[in-house]
């Protein structure tokens, strides 16, 4: 099953400009979040607001990044009615 991940982020250094980054796998999302965290405000102050994904059938899931057992993981949030 093909799944695309969308990262909604805000650049606090650039008048709170909101942008979206597209990634193709969980691994790419975690890698991107790790890069942002390691920058530590050196260039831009970018904050991740939301992460969601969708598959080829249009099913949308929302995610968050957590630190578990010494590494970053992408967990799916429960569906809300």
N, CA and C atoms as an extended XYZ file, in Angstrom:
243
Properties=species:S:1:pos:R:3:atomname:S:1:resname:S:1:resid:I:1 pbc="F F F"
N         0.841       -1.174        0.000 N   UNK     1
C         0.000        0.000        0.000 CA  UNK     1
C         0.891        1.244        0.000 C   UNK     1
N         0.585        2.148       -0.889 N   UNK     2
C         1.334        3.391       -1.003 CA  UNK     2
C         0.770        4.404       -0.017 C   UNK     2
N         1.661        5.075        0.710 N   UNK     3
C         1.244        6.069        1.695 CA  UNK     3
C         2.142        7.294        1.556 C   UNK     3
N         1.549        8.470        1.536 N   UNK     4
C         2.275        9.742        1.501 CA  UNK     4
C         2.100       10.432        2.838 C   UNK     4
N         3.152       11.071        3.308 N   UNK     5
C         3.138       11.779        4.585 CA  UNK     5
C         3.291       13.269        4.327 C   UNK     5
N         2.463       14.068        4.986 N   UNK     6
C         2.505       15.517        4.882 CA  UNK     6
C         2.876       16.074        6.251 C   UNK     6
N         3.914       16.909        6.291 N   UNK     7
C         4.354       17.558        7.520 CA  UNK     7
C         3.977       19.034        7.409 C   UNK     7
N         3.097       19.501        8.287 N   UNK     8
C         2.709       20.905        8.317 CA  UNK     8
C         3.587       21.582        9.351 C   UNK     8
N         4.308       22.617        8.914 N   UNK     9
C         5.274       23.265        9.799 CA  UNK     9
C         5.146       24.775        9.720 C   UNK     9
N         5.603       25.435       10.791 N   UNK    10
C         5.588       26.890       10.875 CA  UNK    10
C         7.007       27.378       11.063 C   UNK    10
N         7.389       28.366       10.262 N   UNK    11
C         8.706       28.988       10.394 CA  UNK    11
C         8.537       30.234       11.255 C   UNK    11
N         8.900       30.124       12.518 N   UNK    12
C         8.732       31.229       13.471 CA  UNK    12
C         9.665       32.409       13.160 C   UNK    12
N        10.766       32.158       12.444 N   UNK    13
C        11.699       33.226       12.100 CA  UNK    13
C        11.232       34.041       10.903 C   UNK    13
N        10.256       33.516       10.167 N   UNK    14
C         9.817       34.150        8.923 CA  UNK    14
C         8.340       34.524        9.015 C   UNK    14
N         7.983       35.310       10.034 N   UNK    15
C         6.611       35.822       10.206 CA  UNK    15
C         5.568       34.706       10.276 C   UNK    15
N         5.917       33.605       10.935 N   UNK    16
C         5.018       32.460       11.125 CA  UNK    16
C         4.491       31.889        9.810 C   UNK    16
N         5.344       31.874        8.795 N   UNK    17
C         4.958       31.307        7.504 CA  UNK    17
C         4.727       29.806        7.662 C   UNK    17
N         3.601       29.322        7.165 N   UNK    18
C         3.265       27.911        7.278 CA  UNK    18
C         3.499       27.224        5.936 C   UNK    18
N         4.229       26.105        5.974 N   UNK    19
C         4.524       25.352        4.758 CA  UNK    19
C         4.247       23.877        4.997 C   UNK    19
N         4.260       23.112        3.907 N   UNK    20
C         4.050       21.671        3.987 CA  UNK    20
C         5.190       20.961        3.277 C   UNK    20
N         5.672       19.912        3.892 N   UNK    21
C         6.714       19.060        3.323 CA  UNK    21
C         6.089       17.694        3.075 C   UNK    21
N         6.408       17.086        1.952 N   UNK    22
C         5.894       15.761        1.614 CA  UNK    22
C         7.017       14.741        1.722 C   UNK    22
N         6.708       13.610        2.342 N   UNK    23
C         7.663       12.521        2.467 CA  UNK    23
C         6.966       11.220        2.065 C   UNK    23
N         7.784       10.203        1.700 N   UNK    24
C         7.237        8.957        1.162 CA  UNK    24
C         7.216        7.794        2.150 C   UNK    24
N         7.841        7.959        3.318 N   UNK    25
C         7.878        6.852        4.276 CA  UNK    25
C         8.008        7.383        5.692 C   UNK    25
N         7.718        6.511        6.653 N   UNK    26
C         7.883        6.873        8.062 CA  UNK    26
C         9.333        7.223        8.349 C   UNK    26
N        10.216        6.463        7.767 N   UNK    27
C        11.649        6.683        7.978 CA  UNK    27
C        12.070        8.085        7.540 C   UNK    27
N        11.544        8.549        6.387 N   UNK    28
C        11.862        9.896        5.897 CA  UNK    28
C        11.298       10.972        6.825 C   UNK    28
N        10.108       10.733        7.379 N   UNK    29
C         9.488       11.695        8.299 CA  UNK    29
C        10.337       11.823        9.563 C   UNK    29
N        10.738       10.696       10.129 N   UNK    30
C        11.555       10.707       11.341 CA  UNK    30
C        12.907       11.357       11.072 C   UNK    30
N        13.489       11.058        9.917 N   UNK    31
C        14.767       11.668        9.550 CA  UNK    31
C        14.632       13.192        9.440 C   UNK    31
N        13.581       13.658        8.799 N   UNK    32
C        13.353       15.095        8.645 CA  UNK    32
C        13.162       15.766       10.013 C   UNK    32
N        12.386       15.140       10.892 N   UNK    33
C        12.171       15.688       12.235 CA  UNK    33
C        13.483       15.735       13.013 C   UNK    33
N        14.315       14.724       12.849 N   UNK    34
C        15.616       14.705       13.507 CA  UNK    34
C        16.517       15.822       13.021 C   UNK    34
N        16.485       16.101       11.728 N   UNK    35
C        17.276       17.207       11.169 CA  UNK    35
C        16.815       18.526       11.770 C   UNK    35
N        15.491       18.733       11.841 N   UNK    36
C        14.972       19.979       12.411 CA  UNK    36
C        15.380       20.120       13.874 C   UNK    36
N        15.315       19.029       14.623 N   UNK    37
C        15.657       19.075       16.045 CA  UNK    37
C        17.152       19.355       16.249 C   UNK    37
N        17.989       18.818       15.379 N   UNK    38
C        19.429       18.991       15.552 CA  UNK    38
C        19.908       20.376       15.137 C   UNK    38
N        19.124       21.082       14.340 N   UNK    39
C        19.519       22.429       13.921 CA  UNK    39
C        19.508       23.385       15.102 C   UNK    39
N        18.620       23.170       16.045 N   UNK    40
C        18.599       23.945       17.282 CA  UNK    40
C        18.483       25.439       17.093 C   UNK    40
N        17.768       25.883       16.085 N   UNK    41
C        17.566       27.307       15.875 CA  UNK    41
C        18.739       28.014       15.231 C   UNK    41
N        19.630       27.254       14.592 N   UNK    42
C        20.782       27.888       13.955 CA  UNK    42
C        20.370       28.771       12.784 C   UNK    42
N        19.500       28.248       11.905 N   UNK    43
C        19.057       29.047       10.769 CA  UNK    43
C        17.655       29.592       11.015 C   UNK    43
N        16.685       28.719       10.951 N   UNK    44
C        15.291       29.105       11.125 CA  UNK    44
C        14.711       28.367       12.322 C   UNK    44
N        13.738       28.970       12.951 N   UNK    45
C        13.046       28.347       14.069 CA  UNK    45
C        11.797       27.681       13.510 C   UNK    45
N        11.924       26.415       13.075 N   UNK    46
C        10.823       25.697       12.444 CA  UNK    46
C        10.189       24.759       13.457 C   UNK    46
N         8.877       24.810       13.540 N   UNK    47
C         8.106       23.970       14.459 CA  UNK    47
C         7.147       23.103       13.650 C   UNK    47
N         7.118       21.801       13.929 N   UNK    48
C         6.176       20.900       13.260 CA  UNK    48
C         4.835       21.002       13.981 C   UNK    48
N         3.800       21.347       13.226 N   UNK    49
C         2.460       21.492       13.802 CA  UNK    49
C         1.677       20.186       13.733 C   UNK    49
N         1.698       19.552       12.572 N   UNK    50
C         0.930       18.324       12.376 CA  UNK    50
C         1.648       17.431       11.395 C   UNK    50
N         1.382       16.146       11.538 N   UNK    51
C         1.838       15.169       10.558 CA  UNK    51
C         0.633       14.298       10.235 C   UNK    51
N         0.311       14.209        8.959 N   UNK    52
C        -0.754       13.292        8.574 CA  UNK    52
C        -0.346       12.554        7.320 C   UNK    52
N        -1.030       11.453        7.061 N   UNK    53
C        -0.716       10.641        5.895 CA  UNK    53
C        -2.013       10.193        5.245 C   UNK    53
N        -1.882        9.813        3.985 N   UNK    54
C        -3.040        9.278        3.269 CA  UNK    54
C        -2.556        8.186        2.326 C   UNK    54
N        -3.463        7.253        2.039 N   UNK    55
C        -3.121        6.180        1.114 CA  UNK    55
C        -3.861        6.385       -0.207 C   UNK    55
N        -3.697        5.440       -1.134 N   UNK    56
C        -4.297        5.595       -2.460 CA  UNK    56
C        -5.822        5.536       -2.444 C   UNK    56
N        -6.418        5.101       -1.347 N   UNK    57
C        -7.874        5.050       -1.227 CA  UNK    57
C        -8.439        6.268       -0.507 C   UNK    57
N        -7.581        7.191       -0.087 N   UNK    58
C        -8.017        8.416        0.557 CA  UNK    58
C        -8.167        8.330        2.064 C   UNK    58
N        -7.738        7.233        2.677 N   UNK    59
C        -7.815        7.101        4.136 CA  UNK    59
C        -6.722        7.971        4.767 C   UNK    59
N        -7.130        8.845        5.681 N   UNK    60
C        -6.208        9.787        6.323 CA  UNK    60
C        -5.951        9.352        7.758 C   UNK    60
N        -4.678        9.360        8.162 N   UNK    61
C        -4.272        9.096        9.539 CA  UNK    61
C        -3.438       10.273       10.025 C   UNK    61
N        -3.562       10.583       11.303 N   UNK    62
C        -2.768       11.647       11.924 CA  UNK    62
C        -1.712       10.995       12.798 C   UNK    62
N        -0.537       11.611       12.856 N   UNK    63
C         0.609       11.021       13.547 CA  UNK    63
C         1.275       12.037       14.460 C   UNK    63
N         2.089       11.511       15.371 N   UNK    64
C         2.969       12.348       16.179 CA  UNK    64
C         4.287       11.613       16.364 C   UNK    64
N         5.321       12.373       16.622 N   UNK    65
C         6.646       11.791       16.837 CA  UNK    65
C         6.885       11.710       18.332 C   UNK    65
N         7.287       10.522       18.779 N   UNK    66
C         7.568       10.299       20.195 CA  UNK    66
C         8.974        9.738       20.344 C   UNK    66
N         9.551        9.966       21.495 N   UNK    67
C        10.858        9.413       21.835 CA  UNK    67
C        10.618        8.207       22.723 C   UNK    67
N        10.864        7.004       22.192 N   UNK    68
C        10.627        5.770       22.940 CA  UNK    68
C        11.849        4.868       22.851 C   UNK    68
N        12.245        4.353       23.997 N   UNK    69
C        13.357        3.399       24.084 CA  UNK    69
C        14.604        3.902       23.365 C   UNK    69
N        14.887        5.178       23.524 N   UNK    70
C        16.117        5.734       22.987 CA  UNK    70
C        16.088        6.144       21.526 C   UNK    70
N        14.921        6.104       20.881 N   UNK    71
C        14.878        6.551       19.489 CA  UNK    71
C        13.526        7.180       19.155 C   UNK    71
N        13.510        7.941       18.083 N   UNK    72
C        12.277        8.583       17.636 CA  UNK    72
C        11.402        7.578       16.913 C   UNK    72
N        10.096        7.630       17.197 N   UNK    73
C         9.144        6.763       16.507 CA  UNK    73
C         7.962        7.602       16.054 C   UNK    73
N         7.330        7.159       14.987 N   UNK    74
C         6.144        7.816       14.468 CA  UNK    74
C         4.937        6.971       14.873 C   UNK    74
N         4.060        7.531       15.706 N   UNK    75
C         2.892        6.784       16.167 CA  UNK    75
C         1.636        7.378       15.555 C   UNK    75
N         0.676        6.507       15.275 N   UNK    76
C        -0.596        6.940       14.710 CA  UNK    76
C        -1.542        7.274       15.840 C   UNK    76
N        -2.149        8.438       15.757 N   UNK    77
C        -3.107        8.879       16.764 CA  UNK    77
C        -4.441        8.178       16.535 C   UNK    77
N        -5.202        7.928       17.601 N   UNK    78
C        -6.517        7.287       17.433 CA  UNK    78
C        -7.473        8.204       16.658 C   UNK    78
N        -8.373        7.573       15.919 N   UNK    79
C        -9.372        8.316       15.153 CA  UNK    79
C       -10.315        9.040       16.091 C   UNK    79
N       -10.677       10.273       15.706 N   UNK    80
C       -11.640       11.043       16.494 CA  UNK    80
C       -12.947       11.142       15.734 C   UNK    80
N       -14.030       11.035       16.463 N   UNK    81
C       -15.355       11.082       15.813 CA  UNK    81
C       -15.801       12.496       15.572 C   UNK    81
